[in-house]
Amino acid sequence: KTALETEFLTRLYGLLDTDKLVLPSLPEIVLEIQQLVKQENSSLEDLCHVINQDAAITARLMQVSNSAMFLVGAPINSVDTAIKRLGRDVIQNIVTGMAMEQLFNASTELTSRKLKEAWQHATEVAAMAADYSHKFPHLKTDLAMLSGLLHDIGILPILTMAEQYPELLEDEARLD
């Protein structure tokens, strides 16, 4: 190991050891939607109100509700109908997935590529976990998907920290 690698790893292990390695947090609206989905007494109107505050989430829900997987009958043209068609668990998965995807951003070309690869891998694992969960009645599909998305979440703070070490980014093998 070089002095730079040793410095980087010492800093990383120090942050881990003191529980100070910060994982990125989800946007406030995502947390609000997740809370509403979990609350059995929350209404469809409450959920619609929050979802309508974010154009990207609204557009994605409309897109998914009109996809071949969910389209039965007439196309969906309102958020409340999309919510009814998709259900709370699917909505939570979509919103969480969108938020996770936004966290995979970087300021350098190399870390950007590495984060895109990590996101692609996470979505593949999430899909496999969801598929696998159908074989076991006690496994919840939405939790399996979330686990797949989050299984390598540590790469986010590590690559973000690596961006503070330009010399480390000059050699991809060293970064890996």
N, C-alpha and C positions, 0 to 999 in steps of 0.2 A: 504494500500500500504506500501511496505517496503521502506527504505531509498534508496535502489538501484533502485527500480522502479521509485521513485520520481525523482531521479537524471537523469535517462534515459529519462523519459518523459519531464522533464524540459529542458534538452538539445535538445530533438527532437522538442518541441514546439518553443524553441528559434531559432533553425535553420529554421523552417517553418515561424515563425513570421518575421524574417529578410530576408527571401527569399534566404537562403543560403543552403538549403537542396539540395544536388546535385544528380540529376538523372544521371544514366550512359548514356553515349553517344554512338551512333551507330558508327561502324567502318567507316573510310573514304571512302572506296570503296562502301559501301552501300549508303552513302550520294551522292556519285558521280553517281551511277546508278539511284537513285531516281531523281536526277536533270535531267539526260538525258531522263528519261521516261516522265517527266513533260514537257520538251521542245519539242514543236511540230516540230521544225525544226531540231531536232537531227536525225541523220541517223542510220539506222540499223548497219552500219559499226562501228559507234561511240560506240553504245551499245555493240556490239560483242567484240570490242577491250577491253573495260573495264571489261566485264564479264569474258573474257578469262584470265584475270590477277589473277583470284581467282579460284583455282581448286574445292573447295567445292561448290561454287555457280554454276560453270559450271556443276558439277556432279549432283547437285540437279535439275537444270533446265532440263537436259537431262532425268533424272529419271521421273520427273513430265510430261514432254512432251511425254514420252513413256508409261505413265500410262493409265489404261483403260478409265479414264475420258477424255483424250485428244487424244488417239491414233485412228487415222482414216487413213487407208492406210498403207503405208510402215513405219517401225520404223524410228525415227529421229536419225541421227548420226552426226549432226553439230549444233553448237550454233546458227548460223543464221537461220536455219530452225526451231529450237526450239523456237526462239524468234518470228518468224512469226506465228507459231502454237499457242503459248501461248498468245501473245499479251502483250502490255506494262503494263496494269493494273495487270494482273496475275503475270508477272515478278516482278513488284514492291512488290506485296503481298508476294511472295515467298522469295525474298531477305530480306524484312523487317522482316518476320517471322523467317528466319534463324538468323538474327542479334539479334533479341529479345531473341531467345532461348539461344544464347551464353551469354547473359547478366545474365541469371539465374544460376550463379555459386556461390559457397560458399566455405568457408574453414573449416566448421565443419559439422559433420554428420547431426545434427539436422537442421541447417539452409539449408543445401543442400536438405534435404528431404522436408522442408517447401517450398523452391523455386521450386522444381520439382512439388509439389502439386499446387503451384500457376501457374506455366506454363501450367500444364494440364488443370486447370480451365480456364485460359485465352484462350487456344486454343478451348476449348469447347464453351465458350461464343462467340468467333470469328466465329465459324462455325454456331452457332445459329443465330447470327446477320446477317451473310451473307444470310442464308436461309430466314430469316424474311424480309430482304431487297427486295427480289424478289416479295414480295406481294405488294410493294409500288413503283411505277415507279420513284418517285422523290428521292428515296434513292439509293445511289451509293453502290454497293456491296463491292468494295474495301475499301471504307471508313468505312462501317459497320464492316468489318473484322478487320481493323486497330483499330477501337474503342474497339472491343472486346479484342484484344490483349493488349491494353493499359489501360483498365479500372481499373486495380488494380496495376498500375505501382509503386505506392508508397511503395509497399511491398519490393522492391529491396533496396532502401536506408535504410529502417527501419531494415531489417534483416542484412544488412551489418553493420550498426551501432551496432546492438545487439551483433555481434561477438566480439566487444570490451568490452563486459560485460560478462565474462565467468560464473559468478554466475547466471546470468539471463538465460543462456543456460542450466543450470542444471535442470531446471523445465520447461517442455514444456507448462504446463498450464499457468504458469506465463508469459512465452514468448508470448503465444497467447493473 
